[in-house]
């Protein structure tokens, strides 16, 4: 939906505005609200650096992962050959409440 051309990418999608007005999708496991600090050319893309304004609460649920061209949730990783240190690090990363 968001990768398609069109005027209103959020039509029919439930969301609420963050402190900066950015859309926070209903049901997201968490979110980060940022103000743009810098934009750098990166080939045929742009790299955007943001300053964090607000962090959303973290819901206790399984994330949908996209890795090597496929989608899966954690329970499917071993059966689909996705186990490994990289994915383990993603799934065990510290939560906002654990940051020092």
N, CA, C and O atoms as CSV, one atom per row, in Angstrom:
chain,resi,resn,atom,element,x,y,z
A,1,UNK,N,N,0.815,-1.183,0.000
A,1,UNK,CA,C,0.000,0.000,0.000
A,1,UNK,C,C,0.869,1.262,0.000
A,1,UNK,O,O,0.610,2.194,-0.761
A,2,UNK,N,N,1.901,1.293,0.853
A,2,UNK,CA,C,2.712,2.505,0.948
A,2,UNK,C,C,3.706,2.621,-0.197
A,2,UNK,O,O,4.204,3.713,-0.471
A,3,UNK,N,N,4.003,1.516,-0.869
A,3,UNK,CA,C,4.942,1.540,-1.976
A,3,UNK,C,C,4.292,1.869,-3.311
A,3,UNK,O,O,4.988,1.974,-4.321
A,4,UNK,N,N,2.983,2.032,-3.339
A,4,UNK,CA,C,2.276,2.324,-4.581
A,4,UNK,C,C,2.144,3.826,-4.787
A,4,UNK,O,O,2.090,4.595,-3.827
A,5,UNK,N,N,2.094,4.230,-6.039
A,5,UNK,CA,C,1.876,5.639,-6.362
A,5,UNK,C,C,0.458,6.028,-5.978
A,5,UNK,O,O,-0.468,5.227,-6.104
A,6,UNK,N,N,0.293,7.236,-5.517
A,6,UNK,CA,C,-1.027,7.708,-5.129
A,6,UNK,C,C,-0.928,8.925,-4.244
A,6,UNK,O,O,0.143,9.244,-3.729
A,7,UNK,N,N,-2.037,9.600,-4.068
A,7,UNK,CA,C,-2.050,10.845,-3.320
A,7,UNK,C,C,-2.105,10.608,-1.811
A,7,UNK,O,O,-1.267,11.134,-1.079
A,8,UNK,N,N,-3.075,9.829,-1.335
A,8,UNK,CA,C,-3.254,9.649,0.101
A,8,UNK,C,C,-2.871,8.230,0.502
A,8,UNK,O,O,-3.686,7.314,0.396
A,9,UNK,N,N,-1.648,8.046,0.956
A,9,UNK,CA,C,-1.144,6.726,1.335
A,9,UNK,C,C,-1.848,6.176,2.575
A,9,UNK,O,O,-1.817,4.969,2.814
A,10,UNK,N,N,-2.483,7.044,3.366
A,10,UNK,CA,C,-3.074,6.614,4.621
A,10,UNK,C,C,-4.598,6.483,4.570
A,10,UNK,O,O,-5.235,6.262,5.600
A,11,UNK,N,N,-5.177,6.617,3.398
A,11,UNK,CA,C,-6.625,6.435,3.266
A,11,UNK,C,C,-6.963,4.985,3.604
A,11,UNK,O,O,-6.376,4.061,3.041
A,12,UNK,N,N,-7.896,4.787,4.512
A,12,UNK,CA,C,-8.304,3.446,4.888
A,12,UNK,C,C,-7.388,2.773,5.901
A,12,UNK,O,O,-7.597,1.610,6.245
A,13,UNK,N,N,-6.362,3.499,6.391
A,13,UNK,CA,C,-5.438,2.961,7.388
A,13,UNK,C,C,-5.689,3.689,8.702
A,13,UNK,O,O,-5.697,4.919,8.740
A,14,UNK,N,N,-5.894,2.935,9.780
A,14,UNK,CA,C,-6.141,3.554,11.088
A,14,UNK,C,C,-4.821,4.077,11.664
A,14,UNK,O,O,-3.843,3.336,11.761
A,15,UNK,N,N,-4.803,5.356,12.043
A,15,UNK,CA,C,-3.607,5.964,12.608
A,15,UNK,C,C,-3.978,7.172,13.454
A,15,UNK,O,O,-5.078,7.716,13.358
A,16,UNK,N,N,-3.019,7.574,14.288
A,16,UNK,CA,C,-3.170,8.798,15.069
A,16,UNK,C,C,-1.905,9.614,14.891
A,16,UNK,O,O,-0.848,9.043,14.625
A,17,UNK,N,N,-1.977,10.933,15.031
A,17,UNK,CA,C,-0.772,11.751,14.870
A,17,UNK,C,C,0.120,11.710,16.109
A,17,UNK,O,O,-0.368,11.677,17.239
A,18,UNK,N,N,1.429,11.711,15.879
A,18,UNK,CA,C,2.394,11.811,16.974
A,18,UNK,C,C,2.517,13.283,17.378
A,18,UNK,O,O,1.789,14.135,16.868
A,19,UNK,N,N,3.433,13.573,18.286
A,19,UNK,CA,C,3.646,14.959,18.732
A,19,UNK,C,C,4.034,15.882,17.575
A,19,UNK,O,O,3.685,17.063,17.577
A,20,UNK,N,N,4.753,15.345,16.591
A,20,UNK,CA,C,5.165,16.166,15.446
A,20,UNK,C,C,4.153,16.124,14.307
A,20,UNK,O,O,4.313,16.816,13.301
A,21,UNK,N,N,3.110,15.308,14.466
A,21,UNK,CA,C,2.108,15.173,13.417
A,21,UNK,C,C,2.337,13.983,12.511
A,21,UNK,O,O,1.519,13.715,11.631
A,22,UNK,N,N,3.428,13.263,12.702
A,22,UNK,CA,C,3.703,12.079,11.890
A,22,UNK,C,C,2.683,10.985,12.218
A,22,UNK,O,O,2.267,10.867,13.371
A,23,UNK,N,N,2.278,10.194,11.242
A,23,UNK,CA,C,1.295,9.144,11.510
A,23,UNK,C,C,1.883,7.984,12.302
A,23,UNK,O,O,2.969,7.496,11.986
A,24,UNK,N,N,1.169,7.545,13.323
A,24,UNK,CA,C,1.514,6.346,14.090
A,24,UNK,C,C,0.429,5.335,13.769
A,24,UNK,O,O,-0.736,5.537,14.113
A,25,UNK,N,N,0.808,4.245,13.110
A,25,UNK,CA,C,-0.160,3.244,12.688
A,25,UNK,C,C,-0.724,2.494,13.882
A,25,UNK,O,O,0.026,2.033,14.742
A,26,UNK,N,N,-2.052,2.371,13.938
A,26,UNK,CA,C,-2.703,1.589,14.991
A,26,UNK,C,C,-2.198,0.151,14.920
A,26,UNK,O,O,-2.095,-0.427,13.838
A,27,UNK,N,N,-1.889,-0.414,16.069
A,27,UNK,CA,C,-1.428,-1.799,16.120
A,27,UNK,C,C,0.067,-1.971,15.972
A,27,UNK,O,O,0.559,-3.096,16.058
A,28,UNK,N,N,0.823,-0.877,15.749
A,28,UNK,CA,C,2.278,-0.990,15.634
A,28,UNK,C,C,2.847,-1.487,16.959
A,28,UNK,O,O,2.353,-1.122,18.026
A,29,UNK,N,N,3.886,-2.320,16.891
A,29,UNK,CA,C,4.483,-2.844,18.114
A,29,UNK,C,C,5.182,-1.747,18.904
A,29,UNK,O,O,5.214,-1.797,20.134
A,30,UNK,N,N,5.730,-0.777,18.229
A,30,UNK,CA,C,6.303,0.419,18.837
A,30,UNK,C,C,6.545,1.430,17.730
A,30,UNK,O,O,6.292,1.143,16.560
A,31,UNK,N,N,7.030,2.602,18.088
A,31,UNK,CA,C,7.316,3.619,17.078
A,31,UNK,C,C,8.301,4.630,17.641
A,31,UNK,O,O,8.457,4.765,18.855
A,32,UNK,N,N,8.964,5.342,16.727
A,32,UNK,CA,C,9.918,6.386,17.074
A,32,UNK,C,C,9.521,7.628,16.300
A,32,UNK,O,O,9.377,7.578,15.078
A,33,UNK,N,N,9.343,8.740,16.993
A,33,UNK,CA,C,9.013,10.012,16.349
A,33,UNK,C,C,10.282,10.864,16.321
A,33,UNK,O,O,10.927,11.056,17.352
A,34,UNK,N,N,10.636,11.370,15.150
A,34,UNK,CA,C,11.874,12.139,14.992
A,34,UNK,C,C,11.620,13.443,14.244
A,34,UNK,O,O,10.656,13.578,13.490
A,35,UNK,N,N,12.506,14.384,14.475
A,35,UNK,CA,C,12.593,15.584,13.648
A,35,UNK,C,C,13.796,15.391,12.734
A,35,UNK,O,O,14.825,14.873,13.168
A,36,UNK,N,N,13.678,15.796,11.489
A,36,UNK,CA,C,14.774,15.635,10.534
A,36,UNK,C,C,15.923,16.565,10.922
A,36,UNK,O,O,15.737,17.776,11.037
A,37,UNK,N,N,17.109,15.993,11.124
A,37,UNK,CA,C,18.305,16.762,11.468
A,37,UNK,C,C,19.165,17.038,10.241
A,37,UNK,O,O,19.757,18.111,10.121
A,38,UNK,N,N,19.234,16.062,9.323
A,38,UNK,CA,C,20.061,16.218,8.126
A,38,UNK,C,C,19.581,15.245,7.057
A,38,UNK,O,O,19.011,14.198,7.363
A,39,UNK,N,N,19.817,15.601,5.818
A,39,UNK,CA,C,19.521,14.727,4.681
A,39,UNK,C,C,20.775,14.678,3.819
A,39,UNK,O,O,21.316,15.715,3.435
A,40,UNK,N,N,21.238,13.453,3.515
A,40,UNK,CA,C,22.454,13.263,2.723
A,40,UNK,C,C,22.129,12.486,1.455
A,40,UNK,O,O,21.322,11.557,1.481
A,41,UNK,N,N,22.761,12.869,0.337
A,41,UNK,CA,C,22.627,12.091,-0.884
A,41,UNK,C,C,23.322,10.753,-0.688
A,41,UNK,O,O,24.420,10.687,-0.135
A,42,UNK,N,N,22.677,9.694,-1.142
A,42,UNK,CA,C,23.231,8.344,-1.033
A,42,UNK,C,C,22.929,7.597,-2.325
A,42,UNK,O,O,22.081,6.705,-2.356
A,43,UNK,N,N,23.620,7.964,-3.369
A,43,UNK,CA,C,23.368,7.350,-4.674
A,43,UNK,C,C,22.030,7.795,-5.211
A,43,UNK,O,O,21.794,8.992,-5.373
A,44,UNK,N,N,21.134,6.835,-5.494
A,44,UNK,CA,C,19.807,7.181,-6.010
A,44,UNK,C,C,18.776,7.283,-4.882
A,44,UNK,O,O,17.572,7.267,-5.139
A,45,UNK,N,N,19.245,7.388,-3.638
A,45,UNK,CA,C,18.382,7.539,-2.466
A,45,UNK,C,C,18.868,8.719,-1.631
A,45,UNK,O,O,19.847,9.381,-1.975
A,46,UNK,N,N,18.181,8.965,-0.551
A,46,UNK,CA,C,18.620,9.936,0.435
A,46,UNK,C,C,18.698,9.239,1.788
A,46,UNK,O,O,17.858,8.401,2.114
A,47,UNK,N,N,19.710,9.590,2.568
A,47,UNK,CA,C,19.810,9.087,3.928
A,47,UNK,C,C,19.355,10.217,4.852
A,47,UNK,O,O,19.908,11.316,4.820
A,48,UNK,N,N,18.358,9.938,5.662
A,48,UNK,CA,C,17.792,10.945,6.550
A,48,UNK,C,C,18.239,10.637,7.983
A,48,UNK,O,O,18.085,9.514,8.464
A,49,UNK,N,N,18.793,11.646,8.653
A,49,UNK,CA,C,19.202,11.520,10.047
A,49,UNK,C,C,18.178,12.279,10.876
A,49,UNK,O,O,17.877,13.440,10.600
A,50,UNK,N,N,17.644,11.609,11.897
A,50,UNK,CA,C,16.608,12.225,12.721
A,50,UNK,C,C,17.018,12.334,14.174
A,50,UNK,O,O,17.784,11.515,14.682
A,51,UNK,N,N,16.500,13.351,14.835
A,51,UNK,CA,C,16.655,13.507,16.279
A,51,UNK,C,C,15.378,13.001,16.927
A,51,UNK,O,O,14.283,13.462,16.602
A,52,UNK,N,N,15.520,12.050,17.843
A,52,UNK,CA,C,14.356,11.431,18.475
A,52,UNK,C,C,13.645,12.442,19.362
A,52,UNK,O,O,14.258,13.101,20.202
A,53,UNK,N,N,12.324,12.547,19.153
A,53,UNK,CA,C,11.466,13.436,19.933
A,53,UNK,C,C,10.672,12.638,20.956
A,53,UNK,O,O,10.485,13.075,22.091
A,54,UNK,N,N,10.203,11.452,20.539
A,54,UNK,CA,C,9.346,10.652,21.401
A,54,UNK,C,C,9.450,9.179,21.004
A,54,UNK,O,O,9.591,8.851,19.827
A,55,UNK,N,N,9.377,8.300,22.004
A,55,UNK,CA,C,9.358,6.858,21.767
A,55,UNK,C,C,8.017,6.313,22.211
A,55,UNK,O,O,7.524,6.654,23.286
A,56,UNK,N,N,7.425,5.461,21.380
A,56,UNK,CA,C,6.149,4.869,21.728
A,56,UNK,C,C,6.309,3.696,22.676
A,56,UNK,O,O,7.406,3.157,22.822
A,57,UNK,N,N,5.227,3.298,23.317
A,57,UNK,CA,C,5.280,2.125,24.194
A,57,UNK,C,C,5.551,0.872,23.367
A,57,UNK,O,O,5.249,0.830,22.174
A,58,UNK,N,N,6.119,-0.141,24.003
A,58,UNK,CA,C,6.425,-1.403,23.324
A,58,UNK,C,C,5.354,-2.421,23.679
A,58,UNK,O,O,5.157,-2.744,24.851
A,59,UNK,N,N,4.663,-2.925,22.660
A,59,UNK,CA,C,3.649,-3.963,22.877
A,59,UNK,C,C,4.327,-5.319,22.919
A,59,UNK,O,O,5.332,-5.535,22.242
A,60,UNK,N,N,3.790,-6.224,23.701
A,60,UNK,CA,C,4.339,-7.561,23.827
A,60,UNK,C,C,3.688,-8.459,22.779
A,60,UNK,O,O,2.665,-9.093,23.038
A,61,UNK,N,N,4.288,-8.502,21.602
A,61,UNK,CA,C,3.777,-9.326,20.503
A,61,UNK,C,C,4.937,-9.662,19.575
A,61,UNK,O,O,6.015,-9.075,19.674
A,62,UNK,N,N,4.708,-10.605,18.683
A,62,UNK,CA,C,5.750,-11.019,17.746
A,62,UNK,C,C,5.828,-10.064,16.559
A,62,UNK,O,O,4.797,-9.747,15.965
A,63,UNK,N,N,7.025,-9.597,16.198
A,63,UNK,CA,C,7.160,-8.717,15.039
A,63,UNK,C,C,7.077,-9.510,13.731
A,63,UNK,O,O,7.418,-10.692,13.685
A,64,UNK,N,N,6.624,-8.849,12.686
A,64,UNK,CA,C,6.684,-9.416,11.342
A,64,UNK,C,C,8.041,-9.041,10.786
A,64,UNK,O,O,8.382,-7.859,10.734
A,65,UNK,N,N,8.820,-10.023,10.371
A,65,UNK,CA,C,10.164,-9.789,9.862
A,65,UNK,C,C,10.208,-9.995,8.360
A,65,UNK,O,O,9.524,-10.867,7.823
A,66,UNK,N,N,11.018,-9.187,7.682
A,66,UNK,CA,C,11.289,-9.379,6.254
A,66,UNK,C,C,12.781,-9.592,6.136
A,66,UNK,O,O,13.565,-8.693,6.442
A,67,UNK,N,N,13.185,-10.780,5.693
A,67,UNK,CA,C,14.591,-11.145,5.643
A,67,UNK,C,C,14.819,-12.024,4.432
A,67,UNK,O,O,14.123,-13.021,4.236
A,68,UNK,N,N,15.797,-11.652,3.618
A,68,UNK,CA,C,16.132,-12.411,2.409
A,68,UNK,C,C,14.917,-12.642,1.519
A,68,UNK,O,O,14.716,-13.737,0.995
A,69,UNK,N,N,14.116,-11.602,1.356
A,69,UNK,CA,C,12.997,-11.655,0.425
A,69,UNK,C,C,11.752,-12.356,0.911
A,69,UNK,O,O,10.843,-12.603,0.119
A,70,UNK,N,N,11.679,-12.693,2.217
A,70,UNK,CA,C,10.516,-13.389,2.743
A,70,UNK,C,C,10.046,-12.749,4.042
A,70,UNK,O,O,10.831,-12.135,4.765
A,71,UNK,N,N,8.754,-12.901,4.332
A,71,UNK,CA,C,8.167,-12.459,5.591
A,71,UNK,C,C,7.996,-13.655,6.513
A,71,UNK,O,O,7.721,-14.763,6.053
A,72,UNK,N,N,8.158,-13.436,7.811
A,72,UNK,CA,C,7.908,-14.490,8.799
A,72,UNK,C,C,7.786,-13.857,10.178
A,72,UNK,O,O,8.143,-12.694,10.370
A,73,UNK,N,N,7.284,-14.625,11.130
A,73,UNK,CA,C,7.305,-14.250,12.535
A,73,UNK,C,C,8.307,-15.182,13.214
A,73,UNK,O,O,8.724,-16.182,12.629
A,74,UNK,N,N,8.688,-14.856,14.436
A,74,UNK,CA,C,9.736,-15.600,15.132
A,74,UNK,C,C,9.483,-17.102,15.167
A,74,UNK,O,O,10.419,-17.884,15.003
A,75,UNK,N,N,8.251,-17.513,15.375
A,75,UNK,CA,C,7.939,-18.947,15.480
A,75,UNK,C,C,8.254,-19.700,14.194
A,75,UNK,O,O,8.453,-20.914,14.235
A,76,UNK,N,N,8.306,-19.017,13.057
A,76,UNK,CA,C,8.564,-19.667,11.777
A,76,UNK,C,C,10.038,-19.686,11.406
A,76,UNK,O,O,10.416,-20.363,10.449
A,77,UNK,N,N,10.876,-18.970,12.130
A,77,UNK,CA,C,12.256,-18.784,11.696
A,77,UNK,C,C,13.017,-20.089,11.540
A,77,UNK,O,O,13.634,-20.308,10.498
A,78,UNK,N,N,12.994,-20.961,12.533
A,78,UNK,CA,C,13.761,-22.197,12.453
A,78,UNK,C,C,13.250,-23.109,11.351
A,78,UNK,O,O,14.047,-23.772,10.687
A,79,UNK,N,N,11.938,-23.159,11.139
A,79,UNK,CA,C,11.383,-24.054,10.131
A,79,UNK,C,C,11.629,-23.538,8.720
A,79,UNK,O,O,11.559,-24.308,7.762
A,80,UNK,N,N,11.917,-22.241,8.578
A,80,UNK,CA,C,12.153,-21.686,7.248
A,80,UNK,C,C,13.632,-21.386,7.015
A,80,UNK,O,O,13.983,-20.735,6.031
A,81,UNK,N,N,14.498,-21.853,7.907
A,81,UNK,CA,C,15.923,-21.677,7.705
A,81,UNK,C,C,16.422,-20.283,8.020
A,81,UNK,O,O,17.412,-19.845,7.434
A,82,UNK,N,N,15.778,-19.576,8.919
A,82,UNK,CA,C,16.162,-18.207,9.233
A,82,UNK,C,C,16.884,-18.075,10.550
A,82,UNK,O,O,17.145,-16.951,10.979
A,83,UNK,N,N,17.220,-19.160,11.212
A,83,UNK,CA,C,17.891,-19.032,12.497
A,83,UNK,C,C,19.275,-18.442,12.266
A,83,UNK,O,O,19.821,-18.536,11.166
A,84,UNK,N,N,19.830,-17.847,13.284
A,84,UNK,CA,C,21.159,-17.280,13.165
A,84,UNK,C,C,21.363,-16.106,14.091
A,84,UNK,O,O,20.413,-15.560,14.652
A,85,UNK,N,N,22.606,-15.729,14.241
A,85,UNK,CA,C,22.974,-14.678,15.180
A,85,UNK,C,C,22.339,-13.334,14.842
A,85,UNK,O,O,21.932,-12.609,15.750
A,86,UNK,N,N,22.242,-12.982,13.561
A,86,UNK,CA,C,21.684,-11.679,13.182
A,86,UNK,C,C,20.234,-11.566,13.640
A,86,UNK,O,O,19.859,-10.569,14.256
A,87,UNK,N,N,19.423,-12.562,13.352
A,87,UNK,CA,C,18.026,-12.513,13.761
A,87,UNK,C,C,17.880,-12.612,15.273
A,87,UNK,O,O,17.012,-11.958,15.850
A,88,UNK,N,N,18.707,-13.410,15.919
A,88,UNK,CA,C,18.662,-13.493,17.379
A,88,UNK,C,C,18.939,-12.122,17.991
A,88,UNK,O,O,18.278,-11.730,18.953
A,89,UNK,N,N,19.898,-11.399,17.448
A,89,UNK,CA,C,20.205,-10.058,17.956
A,89,UNK,C,C,19.030,-9.110,17.756
A,89,UNK,O,O,18.737,-8.299,18.634
A,90,UNK,N,N,18.360,-9.199,16.625
A,90,UNK,CA,C,17.197,-8.345,16.388
A,90,UNK,C,C,16.094,-8.619,17.399
A,90,UNK,O,O,15.465,-7.690,17.908
A,91,UNK,N,N,15.861,-9.882,17.686
A,91,UNK,CA,C,14.750,-10.257,18.546
A,91,UNK,C,C,15.047,-10.091,20.034
A,91,UNK,O,O,14.120,-10.072,20.844
A,92,UNK,N,N,16.311,-9.972,20.406
A,92,UNK,CA,C,16.662,-9.826,21.822
A,92,UNK,C,C,17.233,-8.451,22.128
A,92,UNK,O,O,17.780,-8.245,23.211
A,93,UNK,N,N,17.122,-7.516,21.214
A,93,UNK,CA,C,17.637,-6.161,21.450
A,93,UNK,C,C,16.944,-5.553,22.665
A,93,UNK,O,O,15.785,-5.852,22.952
A,94,UNK,N,N,17.670,-4.701,23.367
A,94,UNK,CA,C,17.104,-4.072,24.558
A,94,UNK,C,C,15.892,-3.228,24.210
A,94,UNK,O,O,15.844,-2.576,23.167
A,95,UNK,N,N,14.929,-3.252,25.094
A,95,UNK,CA,C,13.754,-2.403,24.949
A,95,UNK,C,C,14.068,-1.030,25.529
A,95,UNK,O,O,15.017,-0.874,26.297
A,96,UNK,N,N,13.280,-0.057,25.164
A,96,UNK,CA,C,13.466,1.321,25.604
A,96,UNK,C,C,13.615,1.403,27.130
A,96,UNK,O,O,14.454,2.156,27.622
A,97,UNK,N,N,12.825,0.650,27.872
A,97,UNK,CA,C,12.854,0.702,29.333
A,97,UNK,C,C,14.159,0.161,29.901
A,97,UNK,O,O,14.464,0.408,31.068
A,98,UNK,N,N,14.949,-0.580,29.097
A,98,UNK,CA,C,16.205,-1.149,29.567
A,98,UNK,C,C,17.425,-0.304,29.211
A,98,UNK,O,O,18.544,-0.640,29.599
A,99,UNK,N,N,17.219,0.801,28.468
A,99,UNK,CA,C,18.342,1.642,28.069
A,99,UNK,C,C,18.941,2.306,29.295
A,99,UNK,O,O,18.210,2.732,30.190
A,100,UNK,N,N,20.252,2.399,29.346
A,100,UNK,CA,C,20.880,3.052,30.500
A,100,UNK,C,C,21.254,4.485,30.188
A,100,UNK,O,O,21.794,5.184,31.047
